[in-house]
């Protein structure tokens, strides 16, 4: 048997069905990548018209209107100047070009602190919405993170078997609650209960929303923390015990620090979930675009604004585009949080424990 | 020695307290909704349509819409998710660029807020694809696909639940022992034959689990369908893919926040919430049961 014949035998034969299956499977599996790309493109695309939006004269305050008219050097300038002089306002004429002014006024509106999209003089200040989202997220994380991390520590170090067998399904049940159910519970039961307890003015406020949100965030933080804790090599714990450390010392000084990157990732994922959650905050925060330091004042988050207003908005209007701008911010925020949690933290966790796994 | 004991006890009890708090919350929510809704759930409630401005009557259209939504969603989501999982486990090498890109996409997809999926559904499916279809089919004179409907809502939901299916099926495929694959290859089977005859039959439980989990997630999410197809109230059931539909979660939201007399319809709200809860839990528990069986089979093999 010569060399060439042998090679011929060992060569993989070509099967058409096999080749076709490979192509089709590869193409279909790219769907998830294509979706990400499409989400990126289409959410941002609808936000873009803000950049070259042509404002309507009626939508501006007096000063803005005057500037607008004075710089509108096209056809009707004479007429409008008359109209303006009738209103006997003193105006300073600043020679700026048209685009600059449009840009400035739209962005001025967007970065202002008043969110009032359906008045005669609509303003789209997204600052209170961003503040609202951050506030509710912060409250939720401050409640959820300690509870979830401590409970995870309990299951991994102290809990007797029966306690684990109760807690695990409880977490799964909590994770299985649809967010609208948690929102409903917060709206109907929690809000009234807390108002009676603390006696504040507004039944629905940032605190109620944050507390309800923490119910949705706890399972995520718990699960990821538990994974991180159980990824710690047995040898660490055994070494600590062998050195004479008590169980609690091992838990606090060995287990927790070793799992710190994983716990950090868990909290990041929790923040991402809380920041983007819609139904709970829509139902429980009161939805008033107010900036205040008190946690018992109502707030309006970005996600709730999109959820509540998108259905009534006219396609192609500035309002529509601003809502997509909010969506883009949400998308970017969750995207970067995930990327950080994914690459940086997991790598560090692996490196720290590395080798022994 | 004594202080050590106190420390031990306090760390232990603080962590136990946290665990107990979680348990307590779950019991309170479950108890509240079961007690509030139980007495109002009757056969009539489940099988009739809302009446008199949704202040009386049942929730049949919402149940029907939810089922229709998850069925159409599954038709798209489960095959795509399964095939992606097959690619990730059987074809792609873990160091390869495509593997990393798809893996990253799946993880990202799992982390995008549901409301952004809703925006995407509106911007892409309704405005772009829908309007495009209308222009091609009706020359832009008729608005049929370019408005929110059950097809676009289902497709949006399919994207949202895609990672759930992929992760679950992957786990099942990885549980298929190597020896089975090797035996198949040794008999001269091609890769595709091996997948079709060995891998898929052996991971059917995992595919089912993934599908059930996706359906449970899809039935519970409301944000993506807020403006891609759900309707406040419809006097008729959806008969075509271009119809709008009522949905349980959305119904709860509407009834508890926007209905004219929120207090009077409280029993209906509770009962609807309980129905949604029973639906998602029945699905989740069957998924947990299947997964438990899957792990047992895996243990048997190894």
HADDOCK unambig.tbl for C-alpha pairs under 7 A between the chains (distance, minus, plus):
assign (segid A and resid 18 and name CA) (segid B and resid 190 and name CA) 6.60 0.50 0.50
assign (segid A and resid 18 and name CA) (segid B and resid 191 and name CA) 6.56 0.50 0.50
assign (segid A and resid 18 and name CA) (segid B and resid 192 and name CA) 5.20 0.50 0.50
assign (segid A and resid 21 and name CA) (segid B and resid 192 and name CA) 6.38 0.50 0.50
assign (segid A and resid 25 and name CA) (segid B and resid 83 and name CA) 5.91 0.50 0.50
assign (segid A and resid 25 and name CA) (segid B and resid 87 and name CA) 6.17 0.50 0.50
assign (segid A and resid 26 and name CA) (segid B and resid 87 and name CA) 6.29 0.50 0.50
assign (segid A and resid 28 and name CA) (segid B and resid 80 and name CA) 6.38 0.50 0.50
assign (segid A and resid 28 and name CA) (segid B and resid 83 and name CA) 6.73 0.50 0.50
assign (segid A and resid 28 and name CA) (segid B and resid 84 and name CA) 6.56 0.50 0.50
assign (segid A and resid 29 and name CA) (segid B and resid 83 and name CA) 6.29 0.50 0.50
assign (segid A and resid 29 and name CA) (segid B and resid 84 and name CA) 4.05 0.50 0.50
assign (segid A and resid 29 and name CA) (segid B and resid 87 and name CA) 6.48 0.50 0.50
assign (segid A and resid 30 and name CA) (segid B and resid 102 and name CA) 6.62 0.50 0.50
assign (segid A and resid 32 and name CA) (segid B and resid 102 and name CA) 6.67 0.50 0.50
assign (segid A and resid 32 and name CA) (segid B and resid 105 and name CA) 5.87 0.50 0.50
assign (segid A and resid 32 and name CA) (segid B and resid 106 and name CA) 6.09 0.50 0.50
assign (segid A and resid 33 and name CA) (segid B and resid 102 and name CA) 5.81 0.50 0.50
assign (segid A and resid 33 and name CA) (segid B and resid 105 and name CA) 5.13 0.50 0.50
assign (segid A and resid 36 and name CA) (segid B and resid 105 and name CA) 6.40 0.50 0.50
assign (segid A and resid 36 and name CA) (segid B and resid 109 and name CA) 6.74 0.50 0.50
assign (segid A and resid 39 and name CA) (segid B and resid 120 and name CA) 5.69 0.50 0.50
assign (segid A and resid 42 and name CA) (segid B and resid 120 and name CA) 6.30 0.50 0.50
assign (segid A and resid 42 and name CA) (segid B and resid 123 and name CA) 5.97 0.50 0.50
assign (segid A and resid 42 and name CA) (segid B and resid 124 and name CA) 6.15 0.50 0.50
assign (segid A and resid 43 and name CA) (segid B and resid 119 and name CA) 6.64 0.50 0.50
assign (segid A and resid 43 and name CA) (segid B and resid 120 and name CA) 5.82 0.50 0.50
assign (segid A and resid 43 and name CA) (segid B and resid 123 and name CA) 6.77 0.50 0.50
assign (segid A and resid 147 and name CA) (segid B and resid 18 and name CA) 4.95 0.50 0.50
assign (segid A and resid 150 and name CA) (segid B and resid 15 and name CA) 4.79 0.50 0.50
assign (segid A and resid 150 and name CA) (segid B and resid 18 and name CA) 6.00 0.50 0.50
assign (segid A and resid 151 and name CA) (segid B and resid 15 and name CA) 5.45 0.50 0.50
assign (segid A and resid 151 and name CA) (segid B and resid 16 and name CA) 6.63 0.50 0.50
assign (segid A and resid 151 and name CA) (segid B and resid 18 and name CA) 5.13 0.50 0.50
assign (segid A and resid 151 and name CA) (segid B and resid 19 and name CA) 4.46 0.50 0.50
assign (segid A and resid 153 and name CA) (segid B and resid 15 and name CA) 6.73 0.50 0.50
assign (segid A and resid 154 and name CA) (segid B and resid 15 and name CA) 5.08 0.50 0.50
assign (segid A and resid 154 and name CA) (segid B and resid 16 and name CA) 5.94 0.50 0.50
assign (segid A and resid 158 and name CA) (segid B and resid 12 and name CA) 6.60 0.50 0.50
assign (segid A and resid 167 and name CA) (segid B and resid 23 and name CA) 6.69 0.50 0.50
assign (segid A and resid 170 and name CA) (segid B and resid 23 and name CA) 6.01 0.50 0.50
assign (segid A and resid 170 and name CA) (segid B and resid 26 and name CA) 6.58 0.50 0.50
assign (segid A and resid 174 and name CA) (segid B and resid 26 and name CA) 6.14 0.50 0.50
assign (segid A and resid 178 and name CA) (segid B and resid 220 and name CA) 4.60 0.50 0.50
assign (segid A and resid 178 and name CA) (segid B and resid 221 and name CA) 6.41 0.50 0.50
assign (segid A and resid 180 and name CA) (segid B and resid 249 and name CA) 6.20 0.50 0.50
assign (segid A and resid 180 and name CA) (segid B and resid 253 and name CA) 6.79 0.50 0.50
assign (segid A and resid 181 and name CA) (segid B and resid 273 and name CA) 6.34 0.50 0.50
assign (segid A and resid 185 and name CA) (segid B and resid 29 and name CA) 6.92 0.50 0.50
assign (segid A and resid 248 and name CA) (segid B and resid 8 and name CA) 5.40 0.50 0.50
assign (segid A and resid 248 and name CA) (segid B and resid 11 and name CA) 6.39 0.50 0.50
assign (segid A and resid 273 and name CA) (segid B and resid 113 and name CA) 6.97 0.50 0.50
assign (segid A and resid 276 and name CA) (segid B and resid 113 and name CA) 4.77 0.50 0.50
assign (segid A and resid 277 and name CA) (segid B and resid 113 and name CA) 6.46 0.50 0.50
assign (segid A and resid 278 and name CA) (segid B and resid 115 and name CA) 6.55 0.50 0.50
assign (segid A and resid 278 and name CA) (segid B and resid 223 and name CA) 6.39 0.50 0.50
assign (segid A and resid 279 and name CA) (segid B and resid 223 and name CA) 6.46 0.50 0.50
assign (segid A and resid 303 and name CA) (segid B and resid 115 and name CA) 6.67 0.50 0.50
assign (segid A and resid 307 and name CA) (segid B and resid 223 and name CA) 6.84 0.50 0.50
assign (segid A and resid 307 and name CA) (segid B and resid 226 and name CA) 6.79 0.50 0.50
assign (segid A and resid 310 and name CA) (segid B and resid 227 and name CA) 6.89 0.50 0.50
assign (segid A and resid 311 and name CA) (segid B and resid 227 and name CA) 5.44 0.50 0.50
assign (segid A and resid 327 and name CA) (segid B and resid 116 and name CA) 5.76 0.50 0.50
assign (segid A and resid 331 and name CA) (segid B and resid 112 and name CA) 6.33 0.50 0.50
assign (segid A and resid 331 and name CA) (segid B and resid 116 and name CA) 6.65 0.50 0.50
assign (segid A and resid 334 and name CA) (segid B and resid 111 and name CA) 6.53 0.50 0.50
assign (segid A and resid 334 and name CA) (segid B and resid 112 and name CA) 6.03 0.50 0.50
assign (segid A and resid 335 and name CA) (segid B and resid 108 and name CA) 6.46 0.50 0.50
assign (segid A and resid 335 and name CA) (segid B and resid 112 and name CA) 6.82 0.50 0.50
assign (segid A and resid 338 and name CA) (segid B and resid 108 and name CA) 6.62 0.50 0.50
assign (segid A and resid 338 and name CA) (segid B and resid 111 and name CA) 6.64 0.50 0.50
